[in-house]
């Protein structure tokens, strides 16, 4: 019995490396249905929630309180889908590795690519590119959908450099175009926020290994930590609050720097940097465990 | 070729693998035998670079696993049947593996065909039976057409036809000059399949020898005799050099002389033989006895070194 007929390429040159492993990770990623369900939820919930919340604001603008008017941001509101998508990207980022541990596939993976950092790098590349694409598509679609709703409700563009006072006094809800100051950046960073979160979750997945554990901790960091923070003395709370991952996300998409946000939000690019540091820390911790633990 | 040098793995206070040294030669099937929990899987994982040895080293083709340039094309492994995402199709699973080591897609179809899964290749692996999973695992091991194969309990979950298929496949692979290392807790299966044996118990090496040698040195041919006059037969047979154990029911268990000698001796002494049956000393029993209290046993002579 002969078991080989296919001409195999020479093994004299090169070695199993990042390019092949990245192709492999992409094959794995797209060949399970849960991937597509998650991506569909990001797109649908992202756009759907943005449209819904923007619609509610637009419909009741004339009854809104001064504070509501002052904090309304036509860009940030168009990205309300983050409430859901930030959770789903975390699930995707964690599952891309935890599913390998739960099924035992990790042993096959590490046997085919024994350089373990290559496995992590390939997974990071795949999840980052996929979430960047789906994140930006969702961000732009949500943005344009929201502005169409605002315009339909008699929204008008405020004059350039208009103050918060102008916005509060305005009879119609403000609308922006993609060319308005800071808008394009905010929409792009909306997608970047999701990318950084997915990488953070990937790192968490490598550390925790179990799907349930990794996702619980991820949700804890994102949603529960800010609640716990509320019980701390206000001095401590105020200094830590801007660094909560969820607040970093808001900082990236907010365009009107209303007084309400003062002190609570970092500037957009500092927020990107801080979240990138978080993601890097989780990823490096994950790598440390990956290199040292038995598979 | 696979070799282990002083390989050890300790989990807390438990020594799962204890100073294991052996060599697996090319061109024959080597059985890796030991009771469940004796450290076979741990040893295999250490050879594959998945688990870090507490001490010692393992080599494949003279290199540490991590140093292999194209691992999948040098070593094929079936470690656990269920190392497959249940939501992924067999084909996608194999394509993903092939891509890591620049293996052409045509090879995926070839191994699917070889293990008889072509018809169900697009189906989710989660819907596979244990036997189909095992076949898919074997397909992934053969994907890179490797010279070294490690199979952890390859016949688990297979039906008799599947078992025969695996046995013939393994024999064909060895005949092609590959190194084939298969673990099992079934002595009888190894007796049928393997040429060489590495036997361990409680993580320690018990024997590193050939199957033939292992059987010869560990089994004693016994004959059960019932006769008209067992006490006189006892004397006659003792005179011939037989070692006799009288049973309560009057029968004799005789070793060191065979049935022909016993029959002839009885005839010439005028004793009627009522029963004369060779007792097949079960290899399974020998193996169980040998491994149950493995600490008291030491390695048998190395027949491979002598041959």
Boltz contact constraints between the chains, C-beta under 6 A:
constraints:
  - contact:
      token1: [A, 1]
      token2: [B, 172]
      max_distance: 6.0
  - contact:
      token1: [A, 3]
      token2: [B, 114]
      max_distance: 6.0
  - contact:
      token1: [A, 3]
      token2: [B, 142]
      max_distance: 6.0
  - contact:
      token1: [A, 4]
      token2: [B, 145]
      max_distance: 6.0
  - contact:
      token1: [A, 6]
      token2: [B, 104]
      max_distance: 6.0
  - contact:
      token1: [A, 6]
      token2: [B, 106]
      max_distance: 6.0
  - contact:
      token1: [A, 6]
      token2: [B, 107]
      max_distance: 6.0
  - contact:
      token1: [A, 6]
      token2: [B, 110]
      max_distance: 6.0
  - contact:
      token1: [A, 8]
      token2: [B, 145]
      max_distance: 6.0
  - contact:
      token1: [A, 9]
      token2: [B, 102]
      max_distance: 6.0
  - contact:
      token1: [A, 11]
      token2: [B, 70]
      max_distance: 6.0
  - contact:
      token1: [A, 11]
      token2: [B, 73]
      max_distance: 6.0
  - contact:
      token1: [A, 15]
      token2: [B, 69]
      max_distance: 6.0
  - contact:
      token1: [A, 16]
      token2: [B, 70]
      max_distance: 6.0
  - contact:
      token1: [A, 16]
      token2: [B, 100]
      max_distance: 6.0
  - contact:
      token1: [A, 16]
      token2: [B, 101]
      max_distance: 6.0
  - contact:
      token1: [A, 20]
      token2: [B, 99]
      max_distance: 6.0
  - contact:
      token1: [A, 20]
      token2: [B, 100]
      max_distance: 6.0
  - contact:
      token1: [A, 20]
      token2: [B, 102]
      max_distance: 6.0
  - contact:
      token1: [A, 21]
      token2: [B, 100]
      max_distance: 6.0
  - contact:
      token1: [A, 23]
      token2: [B, 99]
      max_distance: 6.0
  - contact:
      token1: [A, 24]
      token2: [B, 96]
      max_distance: 6.0
  - contact:
      token1: [A, 24]
      token2: [B, 99]
      max_distance: 6.0
  - contact:
      token1: [A, 24]
      token2: [B, 100]
      max_distance: 6.0
  - contact:
      token1: [A, 27]
      token2: [B, 95]
      max_distance: 6.0
  - contact:
      token1: [A, 27]
      token2: [B, 96]
      max_distance: 6.0
  - contact:
      token1: [A, 28]
      token2: [B, 96]
      max_distance: 6.0
  - contact:
      token1: [A, 31]
      token2: [B, 88]
      max_distance: 6.0
  - contact:
      token1: [A, 31]
      token2: [B, 92]
      max_distance: 6.0
  - contact:
      token1: [A, 32]
      token2: [B, 87]
      max_distance: 6.0
  - contact:
      token1: [A, 32]
      token2: [B, 88]
      max_distance: 6.0
  - contact:
      token1: [A, 33]
      token2: [B, 87]
      max_distance: 6.0
  - contact:
      token1: [A, 103]
      token2: [B, 85]
      max_distance: 6.0
  - contact:
      token1: [A, 104]
      token2: [B, 80]
      max_distance: 6.0
  - contact:
      token1: [A, 104]
      token2: [B, 82]
      max_distance: 6.0
  - contact:
      token1: [A, 104]
      token2: [B, 83]
      max_distance: 6.0
  - contact:
      token1: [A, 105]
      token2: [B, 83]
      max_distance: 6.0
  - contact:
      token1: [A, 105]
      token2: [B, 85]
      max_distance: 6.0
  - contact:
      token1: [A, 107]
      token2: [B, 50]
      max_distance: 6.0
  - contact:
      token1: [A, 107]
      token2: [B, 79]
      max_distance: 6.0
  - contact:
      token1: [A, 107]
      token2: [B, 83]
      max_distance: 6.0
  - contact:
      token1: [A, 108]
      token2: [B, 83]
      max_distance: 6.0
  - contact:
      token1: [A, 110]
      token2: [B, 50]
      max_distance: 6.0
  - contact:
      token1: [A, 111]
      token2: [B, 48]
      max_distance: 6.0
  - contact:
      token1: [A, 111]
      token2: [B, 77]
      max_distance: 6.0
  - contact:
      token1: [A, 112]
      token2: [B, 71]
      max_distance: 6.0
  - contact:
      token1: [A, 112]
      token2: [B, 72]
      max_distance: 6.0
  - contact:
      token1: [A, 112]
      token2: [B, 97]
      max_distance: 6.0
  - contact:
      token1: [A, 112]
      token2: [B, 100]
      max_distance: 6.0
  - contact:
      token1: [A, 113]
      token2: [B, 100]
      max_distance: 6.0
  - contact:
      token1: [A, 114]
      token2: [B, 49]
      max_distance: 6.0
  - contact:
      token1: [A, 114]
      token2: [B, 65]
      max_distance: 6.0
  - contact:
      token1: [A, 114]
      token2: [B, 66]
      max_distance: 6.0
  - contact:
      token1: [A, 114]
      token2: [B, 71]
      max_distance: 6.0
  - contact:
      token1: [A, 294]
      token2: [B, 51]
      max_distance: 6.0
  - contact:
      token1: [A, 295]
      token2: [B, 50]
      max_distance: 6.0
